Amino acid sequence: MAAQRAKVPIAIHLDHCQSAEMGRYAADNLPFDSIMVDMSHCEKAENLALTKELVPYCHERGIATEAEPGRIEGGEDGVADTADLTGMLTTPDEVEDFIDTGVNFLAPAIGNIHGEYGSRGPRLEFDRLDSIYETCKKRDVRVVLRGTNDFPEALMLQCIKGGVSKVNVNKHGLG
């Protein structure tokens, strides 16, 4: 008798979709289950406006959405290159505004960065994370943590205890 493989659901996610045109094309033509509407390279008002435009467009096609209020510093392998832009921590007002778009996942800027933290190490604002999580959980929106390069296990567990339920790992030392 052949061994049976467990059926595991697989999701295909488009990360760092940085234009409305790309988002519409992906939603209409490619088999994505979720799309990160990443307009964080724009100014705050434009980020929100483009997110408001794309979230319902994706949802009408059965695609979950993620957005990044604020701006996480650094470049992520050149894809989400904000290296030359100033980071902007996510504010409570932004959280409400982005949740109002209908987004499923929220990737806040809480002191996390894309890329290497260097000798200073990560300096996350856990009070900010707690506040964001409290707002998100009332509206059934998941909190995403980006910029976790080489986080020690204790820090990762602290983030999870703070409400993070999705973690994006760009690079992690194994071994």
LONU-830020 format. One record per residue (C-alpha): residue in three letters; residue number from 1; x, y, z. Coordinates in Angstrom, 3 decimals. Example, Ala and Ser with C-alpha at 12.3 -4.5 7.8 and 13.67 -1.06 7.14 Angstrom:
2
+--------+-----+----------+----------+----------+
: residu : num :       xx :       yy :       zz :
+--------+-----+----------+----------+----------+
:    ALA :   1 :   12.300 :   -4.500 :    7.800 :
:    SER :   2 :   13.670 :   -1.060 :    7.140 :
+--------+-----+----------+----------+----------+
//
This chain:
175
+--------+-----+----------+----------+----------+
: residu : num :       xx :       yy :       zz :
+--------+-----+----------+----------+----------+
:    MET :   1 :    0.000 :    0.000 :    0.000 :
:    ALA :   2 :    1.428 :    3.381 :   -0.995 :
:    ALA :   3 :    2.036 :    5.952 :    1.720 :
:    GLN :   4 :   -0.591 :    8.672 :    1.826 :
:    ARG :   5 :    0.562 :   12.277 :    1.776 :
:    ALA :   6 :   -1.200 :   14.731 :    4.032 :
:    LYS :   7 :   -3.063 :   17.417 :    2.153 :
:    VAL :   8 :   -1.549 :   20.743 :    3.121 :
:    PRO :   9 :   -3.082 :   23.984 :    1.915 :
:    ILE :  10 :   -0.641 :   26.103 :   -0.030 :
:    ALA :  11 :   -1.047 :   29.827 :   -0.646 :
:    ILE :  12 :    0.685 :   31.817 :   -3.360 :
:    HIS :  13 :    1.477 :   35.366 :   -2.242 :
:    LEU :  14 :    2.648 :   38.344 :   -4.303 :
:    ASP :  15 :    4.936 :   40.341 :   -2.047 :
:    HIS :  16 :    5.651 :   44.055 :   -2.514 :
:    CYS :  17 :    3.198 :   44.863 :   -5.270 :
:    GLN :  18 :    4.214 :   48.499 :   -5.697 :
:    SER :  19 :    1.843 :   49.869 :   -8.306 :
:    ALA :  20 :   -1.888 :   49.862 :   -8.958 :
:    GLU :  21 :   -1.255 :   48.567 :  -12.471 :
:    MET :  22 :    0.761 :   45.611 :  -11.202 :
:    GLY :  23 :   -1.889 :   44.842 :   -8.587 :
:    ARG :  24 :   -4.732 :   44.833 :  -11.107 :
:    TYR :  25 :   -2.716 :   42.742 :  -13.572 :
:    ALA :  26 :   -1.807 :   40.181 :  -10.899 :
:    ALA :  27 :   -5.362 :   39.989 :   -9.583 :
:    ASP :  28 :   -6.780 :   39.469 :  -13.075 :
:    ASN :  29 :   -4.166 :   37.211 :  -14.648 :
:    LEU :  30 :   -2.099 :   35.332 :  -12.078 :
:    PRO :  31 :   -3.033 :   32.681 :   -9.496 :
:    PHE :  32 :   -2.307 :   34.640 :   -6.319 :
:    ASP :  33 :   -4.188 :   33.885 :   -3.111 :
:    SER :  34 :   -2.916 :   37.067 :   -1.478 :
:    ILE :  35 :   -1.255 :   40.289 :   -2.586 :
:    MET :  36 :    0.732 :   42.751 :   -0.508 :
:    VAL :  37 :   -0.449 :   46.159 :   -1.656 :
:    ASP :  38 :    2.839 :   47.854 :   -0.792 :
:    MET :  39 :    2.563 :   51.552 :   -1.442 :
:    SER :  40 :    4.810 :   52.446 :    1.485 :
:    HIS :  41 :    7.261 :   54.103 :   -0.928 :
:    CYS :  42 :    4.556 :   56.752 :   -1.469 :
:    GLU :  43 :    3.612 :   59.561 :    0.876 :
:    LYS :  44 :    1.044 :   58.608 :    3.531 :
:    ALA :  45 :   -2.045 :   59.957 :    1.747 :
:    GLU :  46 :   -1.141 :   58.304 :   -1.564 :
:    ASN :  47 :   -0.309 :   55.011 :    0.202 :
:    LEU :  48 :   -3.779 :   54.985 :    1.741 :
:    ALA :  49 :   -5.540 :   56.064 :   -1.472 :
:    LEU :  50 :   -3.894 :   53.337 :   -3.566 :
:    THR :  51 :   -4.582 :   50.759 :   -0.871 :
:    LYS :  52 :   -8.262 :   51.820 :   -0.822 :
:    GLU :  53 :   -8.332 :   51.328 :   -4.578 :
:    LEU :  54 :   -6.688 :   47.908 :   -4.715 :
:    VAL :  55 :   -8.075 :   46.130 :   -1.643 :
:    PRO :  56 :  -11.674 :   45.894 :   -2.913 :
:    TYR :  57 :  -10.410 :   45.104 :   -6.423 :
:    CYS :  58 :   -8.513 :   42.110 :   -5.034 :
:    HIS :  59 :  -11.323 :   41.041 :   -2.717 :
:    GLU :  60 :  -13.807 :   40.999 :   -5.628 :
:    ARG :  61 :  -11.529 :   38.353 :   -7.136 :
:    GLY :  62 :  -11.192 :   36.315 :   -3.933 :
:    ILE :  63 :   -7.678 :   37.522 :   -3.125 :
:    ALA :  64 :   -6.626 :   38.425 :    0.427 :
:    THR :  65 :   -4.642 :   41.632 :    0.914 :
:    GLU :  66 :   -1.826 :   42.952 :    3.070 :
:    ALA :  67 :   -0.787 :   46.584 :    3.419 :
:    GLU :  68 :    2.025 :   48.518 :    5.063 :
:    PRO :  69 :    1.025 :   51.717 :    6.826 :
:    GLY :  70 :    4.054 :   53.775 :    7.675 :
:    ARG :  71 :    7.356 :   52.783 :    6.099 :
:    ILE :  72 :    9.866 :   50.148 :    7.097 :
:    GLU :  73 :   13.370 :   51.397 :    6.389 :
:    GLY :  74 :   15.861 :   49.598 :    4.213 :
:    GLY :  75 :   15.781 :   47.679 :    0.960 :
:    GLU :  76 :   14.569 :   44.122 :    0.708 :
:    ASP :  77 :   16.804 :   42.598 :   -1.959 :
:    GLY :  78 :   16.074 :   45.618 :   -4.142 :
:    VAL :  79 :   12.372 :   44.732 :   -4.389 :
:    ALA :  80 :   10.972 :   47.153 :   -1.851 :
:    ASP :  81 :   13.777 :   49.618 :   -2.014 :
:    THR :  82 :   13.080 :   52.292 :    0.541 :
:    ALA :  83 :   16.737 :   52.516 :    1.503 :
:    ASP :  84 :   16.879 :   56.169 :    0.477 :
:    LEU :  85 :   13.564 :   57.033 :    2.117 :
:    THR :  86 :   13.044 :   57.897 :    5.763 :
:    GLY :  87 :   11.254 :   55.293 :    7.833 :
:    MET :  88 :    7.895 :   56.305 :    9.265 :
:    LEU :  89 :    6.514 :   54.446 :   12.257 :
:    THR :  90 :    2.890 :   53.381 :   11.965 :
:    THR :  91 :    0.502 :   55.628 :   13.897 :
:    PRO :  92 :   -2.801 :   54.632 :   15.557 :
:    ASP :  93 :   -4.735 :   56.774 :   13.053 :
:    GLU :  94 :   -3.092 :   54.979 :   10.141 :
:    VAL :  95 :   -4.045 :   51.622 :   11.619 :
:    GLU :  96 :   -7.728 :   52.617 :   11.680 :
:    ASP :  97 :   -7.582 :   54.109 :    8.175 :
:    PHE :  98 :   -5.931 :   51.022 :    6.697 :
:    ILE :  99 :   -8.276 :   48.621 :    8.477 :
:    ASP : 100 :  -11.166 :   50.638 :    7.018 :
:    THR : 101 :   -9.921 :   49.686 :    3.525 :
:    GLY : 102 :  -10.862 :   46.081 :    4.310 :
:    VAL : 103 :   -7.285 :   44.814 :    4.319 :
:    ASN : 104 :   -6.787 :   41.323 :    5.796 :
:    PHE : 105 :   -3.208 :   41.699 :    7.024 :
:    LEU : 106 :   -1.401 :   44.768 :    8.358 :
:    ALA : 107 :    2.401 :   45.062 :    8.300 :
:    PRO : 108 :    3.215 :   47.953 :   10.652 :
:    ALA : 109 :    6.480 :   49.805 :   11.042 :
:    ILE : 110 :    7.387 :   49.447 :   14.736 :
:    GLY : 111 :   11.148 :   49.946 :   14.497 :
:    ASN : 112 :   11.706 :   46.906 :   12.272 :
:    ILE : 113 :   13.795 :   47.322 :    9.119 :
:    HIS : 114 :   14.354 :   45.509 :    5.841 :
:    GLY : 115 :   17.898 :   44.213 :    5.778 :
:    GLU : 116 :   20.560 :   44.029 :    8.443 :
:    TYR : 117 :   20.234 :   45.630 :   11.866 :
:    GLY : 118 :   23.950 :   45.892 :   12.404 :
:    SER : 119 :   25.561 :   46.057 :   15.811 :
:    ARG : 120 :   22.676 :   47.978 :   17.406 :
:    GLY : 121 :   20.317 :   45.069 :   16.816 :
:    PRO : 122 :   16.532 :   45.383 :   16.532 :
:    ARG : 123 :   14.847 :   48.097 :   18.607 :
:    LEU : 124 :   11.162 :   47.397 :   18.353 :
:    GLU : 125 :    8.508 :   49.529 :   20.015 :
:    PHE : 126 :    6.389 :   46.936 :   21.807 :
:    ASP : 127 :    3.955 :   49.507 :   23.217 :
:    ARG : 128 :    3.237 :   50.523 :   19.608 :
:    LEU : 129 :    2.832 :   46.846 :   18.604 :
:    ASP : 130 :    0.434 :   46.256 :   21.519 :
:    SER : 131 :   -1.706 :   49.216 :   20.494 :
:    ILE : 132 :   -1.747 :   48.142 :   16.846 :
:    TYR : 133 :   -2.661 :   44.578 :   17.767 :
:    GLU : 134 :   -5.514 :   45.683 :   20.028 :
:    THR : 135 :   -7.021 :   47.680 :   17.165 :
:    CYS : 136 :   -6.467 :   44.906 :   14.614 :
:    LYS : 137 :   -7.918 :   42.085 :   16.671 :
:    LYS : 138 :  -11.211 :   43.977 :   17.143 :
:    ARG : 139 :  -11.611 :   43.990 :   13.363 :
:    ASP : 140 :  -10.204 :   40.508 :   12.615 :
:    VAL : 141 :   -7.100 :   41.831 :   10.876 :
:    ARG : 142 :   -3.847 :   39.901 :   11.289 :
:    VAL : 143 :   -0.589 :   41.609 :   12.228 :
:    VAL : 144 :    2.456 :   40.886 :   10.071 :
:    LEU : 145 :    6.063 :   41.357 :   11.124 :
:    ARG : 146 :    8.535 :   42.143 :    8.372 :
:    GLY : 147 :   12.243 :   42.720 :    8.729 :
:    THR : 148 :   13.116 :   39.792 :   10.985 :
:    ASN : 149 :   16.639 :   39.055 :    9.760 :
:    ASP : 150 :   18.412 :   36.963 :   12.377 :
:    PHE : 151 :   15.958 :   37.740 :   15.205 :
:    PRO : 152 :   16.851 :   35.661 :   18.253 :
:    GLU : 153 :   14.171 :   33.183 :   19.315 :
:    ALA : 154 :   13.307 :   35.166 :   22.461 :
:    LEU : 155 :   12.600 :   38.312 :   20.417 :
:    MET : 156 :   10.499 :   36.390 :   17.907 :
:    LEU : 157 :    8.464 :   34.869 :   20.746 :
:    GLN : 158 :    7.958 :   38.328 :   22.272 :
:    CYS : 159 :    6.599 :   39.533 :   18.917 :
:    ILE : 160 :    4.228 :   36.577 :   18.693 :
:    LYS : 161 :    3.032 :   37.244 :   22.239 :
:    GLY : 162 :    2.448 :   40.843 :   21.097 :
:    GLY : 163 :   -0.040 :   39.657 :   18.478 :
:    VAL : 164 :    2.059 :   38.945 :   15.393 :
:    SER : 165 :    0.591 :   35.980 :   13.522 :
:    LYS : 166 :    2.450 :   36.186 :   10.201 :
:    VAL : 167 :    6.207 :   36.603 :    9.967 :
:    ASN : 168 :    8.108 :   37.369 :    6.787 :
:    VAL : 169 :   11.653 :   36.072 :    6.865 :
:    ASN : 170 :   14.022 :   37.444 :    4.245 :
:    LYS : 171 :   17.106 :   35.748 :    5.639 :
:    HIS : 172 :   17.664 :   33.671 :    8.718 :
:    GLY : 173 :   20.842 :   31.971 :    9.857 :
:    LEU : 174 :   20.282 :   28.228 :   10.039 :
:    GLY : 175 :   22.517 :   25.871 :   11.854 :
+--------+-----+----------+----------+----------+
//
